[in-house]
Amino acid sequence: MKEIEVTLTVNKRVHTVNVAPRMTLVDCLRDILRLTGTHVGCEHGVCGACSVMFDGEPVRSCLMFAVQAEGHEITTVEGLVGEDGEISDLQDSFWECHAMQCGYCTPGMLISSHALLMENPSPDDHDIREAISGNLCRCTGYQQIVEAVKMAAERRQEGL
């Protein structure tokens, strides 16, 4: 199959890549751009492990072709770090609250939580649970994730 040249903006960097027309965005991110933080889970859009920000909204990158992403802004979990390369307050809160165990769902949980905090800087437990409800986790029981998102929101409100 003939490859197509596409220009993708990922984590504020422009990349020109050649992809097969049917290559998924998650496969392009992982296999071509080597951004392996975005995980491949169910490949059916159910588990949330492949979530990325797409023009400011969380999407499942396993359900999108890489060619569809041309001209759009994509942020992966690697793009959540600060400009100085330090982990974000949200990532630090996940660490502080032990909101990850095996870590497989963590990138998708971080993307969903990031999207929530961009939209609602003061979420309650219900808001957080609703925001992460599309992400499956087999290890944590979700409570530590809820606590981590609340901690990040509180830290942001306090200016920490």
Backbone torsions as a table, in degrees:
resi	resn	phi	psi	omega
1	MET	NA	135.2	-178.1
2	LYS	-70.6	136.0	178.5
3	GLU	-84.5	156.3	-178.7
4	ILE	-119.4	137.5	176.2
5	GLU	-84.3	127.5	176.9
6	VAL	-130.6	151.3	176.1
7	THR	-111.6	120.1	-177.4
8	LEU	-116.2	139.1	173.5
9	THR	-103.8	108.9	-176.4
10	VAL	-125.5	124.0	-179.4
11	ASN	52.8	42.5	176.5
12	LYS	69.2	13.0	177.0
13	ARG	-117.8	139.9	-179.6
14	VAL	-92.3	132.0	179.8
15	HIS	-128.7	131.8	171.8
16	THR	-106.5	122.0	-175.2
17	VAL	-134.1	158.9	173.1
18	ASN	-105.9	125.8	-177.4
19	VAL	-133.5	151.7	170.0
20	ALA	-67.8	144.8	-177.9
21	PRO	-55.5	-28.5	-177.4
22	ARG	-99.2	9.6	178.9
23	MET	-71.1	131.0	178.7
24	THR	-74.4	158.8	178.8
25	LEU	-62.1	-41.5	-179.3
26	VAL	-61.8	-40.2	178.9
27	ASP	-67.4	-37.8	177.1
28	CYS	-64.1	-46.3	179.8
29	LEU	-59.2	-46.4	-175.6
30	ARG	-77.6	-49.4	-169.9
31	ASP	-86.2	-32.1	-178.9
32	ILE	-98.7	-49.8	-177.8
33	LEU	-86.0	-8.7	177.6
34	ARG	60.8	31.3	174.2
35	LEU	-96.0	85.0	-170.2
36	THR	-88.1	5.9	176.3
37	GLY	-67.3	-33.5	176.7
38	THR	-75.3	122.2	-174.3
39	HIS	-97.0	152.3	173.2
40	VAL	-98.8	121.5	-179.8
41	GLY	-114.2	-100.1	-173.9
42	CYS	-79.4	-22.2	-176.4
43	GLU	61.2	22.4	177.7
44	HIS	-128.9	6.7	178.7
45	GLY	77.6	18.9	-175.6
46	VAL	-100.2	-38.0	-168.5
47	CYS	-87.4	-25.6	179.1
48	GLY	85.7	-2.2	-177.4
49	ALA	-63.5	-25.3	-176.7
50	CYS	-96.5	13.6	-175.6
51	SER	-63.0	137.2	173.8
52	VAL	-138.4	163.9	173.4
53	MET	-87.2	133.8	-179.0
54	PHE	-129.7	106.7	-174.4
55	ASP	52.9	40.4	175.3
56	GLY	84.9	3.3	179.5
57	GLU	-121.6	140.9	177.4
58	PRO	-72.3	134.2	177.3
59	VAL	-137.7	162.6	175.5
60	ARG	-89.9	113.3	-176.1
61	SER	-75.8	-9.0	175.3
62	CYS	-80.0	-13.4	-178.3
63	LEU	-100.7	7.4	-175.6
64	MET	-127.8	140.5	173.6
65	PHE	-80.4	147.5	179.2
66	ALA	-58.8	-36.4	-178.9
67	VAL	-64.2	-25.6	178.6
68	GLN	-72.6	-17.3	-175.4
69	ALA	-87.6	-7.8	-179.7
70	GLU	-60.3	132.7	179.4
71	GLY	85.4	4.6	-179.4
72	HIS	-116.8	159.2	177.5
73	GLU	-92.8	124.1	179.2
74	ILE	-117.0	134.7	173.2
75	THR	-125.3	123.8	175.8
76	THR	-97.1	177.5	178.7
77	VAL	-60.5	-30.7	177.0
78	GLU	-63.8	-27.4	-179.2
79	GLY	-79.7	-3.3	178.9
80	LEU	-81.9	-13.3	-179.9
81	VAL	-68.3	158.0	178.0
82	GLY	-70.0	167.6	-179.7
83	GLU	-62.4	-24.3	179.2
84	ASP	-85.3	1.4	179.5
85	GLY	87.5	-3.6	177.9
86	GLU	-76.6	152.6	178.4
87	ILE	-65.3	152.4	-178.7
88	SER	-74.1	167.2	176.7
89	ASP	-61.2	-34.3	177.7
90	LEU	-67.1	-45.9	178.3
91	GLN	-62.4	-40.7	178.1
92	ASP	-63.6	-38.8	178.4
93	SER	-64.9	-38.2	176.1
94	PHE	-61.0	-42.1	178.9
95	TRP	-65.1	-47.9	-178.1
96	GLU	-59.9	-38.7	-175.9
97	CYS	-92.1	4.6	-177.0
98	HIS	54.7	46.8	-176.1
99	ALA	-86.2	18.0	176.3
100	MET	-144.7	143.7	174.1
101	GLN	-122.8	-79.6	177.3
102	CYS	-72.2	-27.0	176.0
103	GLY	88.6	-3.5	-175.6
104	TYR	-66.1	-39.6	-179.3
105	CYS	-83.1	-13.2	-170.4
106	THR	-55.2	-46.7	179.4
107	PRO	-58.4	-44.0	178.5
108	GLY	-66.1	-38.4	177.3
109	MET	-64.5	-40.9	178.7
110	LEU	-64.5	-42.0	178.9
111	ILE	-63.6	-47.2	179.9
112	SER	-63.1	-40.2	179.7
113	SER	-68.6	-40.5	176.7
114	HIS	-59.6	-45.7	179.1
115	ALA	-61.0	-42.3	178.5
116	LEU	-60.6	-48.9	-176.7
117	LEU	-67.1	-26.2	174.8
118	MET	-69.0	-36.7	-177.7
119	GLU	-86.0	-37.0	-174.5
120	ASN	-137.2	97.5	-176.8
121	PRO	-72.2	-9.0	-179.5
122	SER	-130.7	61.5	-176.8
123	PRO	-75.4	147.8	172.1
124	ASP	-95.2	179.4	-176.9
125	ASP	-56.5	-41.5	-179.2
126	HIS	-62.9	-44.5	179.0
127	ASP	-59.6	-43.4	-178.5
128	ILE	-66.2	-46.7	179.7
129	ARG	-61.5	-37.7	177.7
130	GLU	-65.0	-43.1	-177.6
131	ALA	-65.4	-36.4	-178.0
132	ILE	-95.6	3.3	-175.0
133	SER	-63.8	-19.8	178.3
134	GLY	-88.8	6.3	-179.3
135	ASN	-115.7	125.4	-179.7
136	LEU	-91.0	135.8	176.2
137	CYS	-134.1	128.7	-179.9
138	ARG	-97.4	-7.1	-170.4
139	CYS	-109.8	-44.0	-165.3
140	THR	-86.7	-23.7	-172.3
141	GLY	78.6	4.4	173.7
142	TYR	73.6	-24.1	-174.4
143	GLN	-60.3	-42.4	179.4
144	GLN	-65.6	-31.1	177.9
145	ILE	-67.9	-44.4	176.7
146	VAL	-58.9	-45.2	179.8
147	GLU	-62.6	-38.5	-179.6
148	ALA	-65.8	-42.5	179.7
149	VAL	-66.3	-40.8	176.5
150	LYS	-62.3	-41.1	179.0
151	MET	-62.4	-44.7	179.1
152	ALA	-62.4	-42.2	179.2
153	ALA	-62.7	-43.0	179.4
154	GLU	-65.4	-42.1	178.4
155	ARG	-61.4	-41.1	179.3
156	ARG	-65.9	-40.2	179.0
157	GLN	-66.6	-33.3	178.8
158	GLU	-84.3	-4.8	179.3
159	GLY	75.4	23.6	-179.5
160	LEU	-87.9	NA	NA
